[in-house]
């Protein structure tokens, strides 16, 4: 999932750092970025909060990166 990778790279993070935040292995997280595994809802919620964006943006349903909280 390019959006997930782009968000991570824009934040100057590596996969290991994001995986640690999520409490999982780097390999497991990598499978989300490559779309080998679907992202569970709980993980999507954490990632949206972490990157201050919407789940819809992460999933490619909108191009609006910023959220109006």
C-alpha positions in Angstrom: 0.0 0.0 0.0 1.9 3.0 -1.2 0.0 5.5 1.0 1.1 3.6 4.1 4.7 3.6 2.9 4.5 7.3 1.8 3.1 8.3 5.2 5.9 6.4 7.0 8.6 7.9 4.8 7.2 11.4 5.1 7.6 11.0 8.9 11.2 9.9 8.4 10.4 6.5 10.0 11.5 3.0 9.1 9.2 -0.1 9.2 10.8 -1.3 12.5 9.8 2.0 14.3 6.2 1.9 13.1 6.0 -1.8 13.9 7.2 -1.1 17.4 4.5 1.5 17.9 1.9 -1.0 16.7 3.4 -3.8 19.0 4.2 -6.1 16.1 7.1 -7.4 14.1 8.7 -5.5 11.2 7.8 -8.4 8.9 4.2 -8.3 9.9 4.0 -4.5 9.3 5.8 -4.9 6.0 3.0 -7.2 4.8 0.5 -4.3 5.3 2.6 -2.0 3.1 2.9 -4.6 0.4 -0.8 -5.5 0.7 0.1 -9.1 1.3 -2.1 -8.9 4.5 -5.2 -6.9 5.1 -4.9 -4.3 7.8 -7.2 -5.0 10.8 -9.5 -2.2 11.9 -7.8 -1.7 15.2 -4.5 -1.2 13.4 -6.0 1.2 10.9 -7.4 3.3 13.7 -3.9 3.4 15.4 -2.2 4.3 12.1 -4.7 7.1 11.3 -4.1 8.6 14.7 -0.4 8.2 14.5 -0.2 10.0 11.2 -3.0 12.4 11.9 -4.9 11.4 8.8 -8.1 9.5 8.0 -8.6 5.8 7.5 -10.1 6.7 4.1 -6.9 8.4 3.1 -4.8 5.3 4.2 -7.2 3.1 2.2 -7.1 5.3 -0.9 -10.8 6.3 -0.7 -9.9 10.0 -0.6 -6.9 12.2 -1.6 -7.5 14.6 1.3 -4.6 13.8 3.7 -5.6 16.3 6.4 -8.5 15.6 8.8 -10.8 18.0 10.4 -11.0 16.9 14.0 
